[in-house]
Amino acid sequence: MPKKKIRIDLALQGGGAHGAFTWGVLERLLEDARIDIAGVSGASAGAMNAAVLAHGLATGGRAGAQRALWAFWKGVSRAATGGIVPSDLFGGFFAPWSPATWAKPFLAASKAMMSPYQFNPLNVNPLRRLLEDQIDFAALTDPAAPRLFVSATDVRSGRTRLFRNDDLSADALMASACLPMLFQAVEIGEDAYWDGGYTANPSILPLIEESPANDLMLVTVNPSRREEVPKTPGDIVGRLNEITFNTNLVSQMRSVAILRQQLELDRAPPARYSQTLFRQVEKLRVHRIHDDAQMAGKGSHSKMNTEWRFLIRLHGIGWRAADTWLAAHGGDLGKRSSLDLAATYC
């Protein structure tokens, strides 16, 4: 690692309980005082990690961020065992928070063609109270907080809505993590939102364009490739889920690769891209922390597993992935990309 501080941006992918992997990555990065986090973009669980991280940094520095992340994920696990809302409320509606019976209410609702407006008419979600209790949203507007970019999907238009520091709230985070088959759309003003992972998982181009950092770190939890062709219903649905939630990230990174090609050919950027983004891409260095082999073995159903032992295991996998990356590529920060965009995303 270089001796001077290096400003980096973080792009945090969503993935339910698999966001605990990202928690582990963040903890390892926070342990290295030479890394300065300038901006964070996230969707769904990535958005939760981003907001909790920013809250912790603004209110207590690196140690505060570590404490805040630990407390948040511990709170998620407690919610699973009835710490916020009993898991048997509404005949098992909150069972997705219990690893033993995560799929039962969803499957039952699907067979009966029920929506969350029917099997959860009061629109209760245990995560809301956790966010309200553990995040000081006013602190996110502090200049000491990283720039935040939280994505949600506008139900009516199908477009991405980005929430930044000034307009972030518990509702915005709930919108970013709203799976439409489990929860009612989150209404903010006159608009309704679903999970941000459908349209930006996470949002990359605004992060590049608006943040002053020149090093972009992708933290991905969804495996980009599987060698086995899925054949069981569960495996098929799981792989479709991974592809769906990877597609937009791949598209955005291809756009970055295209802009790089234009730069190499000394050409003007396509009209759909701003000159500011074009200039930022020229200086951009891209990196990625992941562990596709370990995460692929967890299966998509485990994204609903919030048992503390499982979350801690994922945290450990993420911490080790970041530690391994720093040992191999820490010296690249501030100097060069460690990720071949063309080979990875084109």
Salt bridges, closest charged atoms under 4 A:
GLU27 OE1 - HIS315 NE2 2.88
GLU31 OE1 - ARG28 NH1 3.90
ASP32 OD1 - ARG34 NE 3.08
ASP36 OD2 - ARG7 NE 3.67
ASP133 OD2 - ARG129 NE 3.65
ASP167 OD2 - ARG161 NH2 3.34
ASP171 OD1 - ARG128 NH1 2.36
GLU210 OE2 - ARG164 NH2 2.63
ASP215 OD1 - ARG285 NH2 2.81
ASP215 OD2 - HIS287 NE2 2.74
GLU227 OE2 - ARG225 NE 2.70
GLU242 OE2 - ARG226 NH2 2.72
GLU242 OE1 - ARG239 NH1 2.81
ASP292 OD1 - ARG288 NH2 3.45
ASP292 OD1 - HIS290 ND1 3.33
GLU307 OE2 - ARG309 NH2 2.66
ASP323 OD1 - ARG28 NE 2.82
ASP332 OD2 - HIS329 ND1 3.16
ASP332 OD1 - ARG336 NH1 2.61
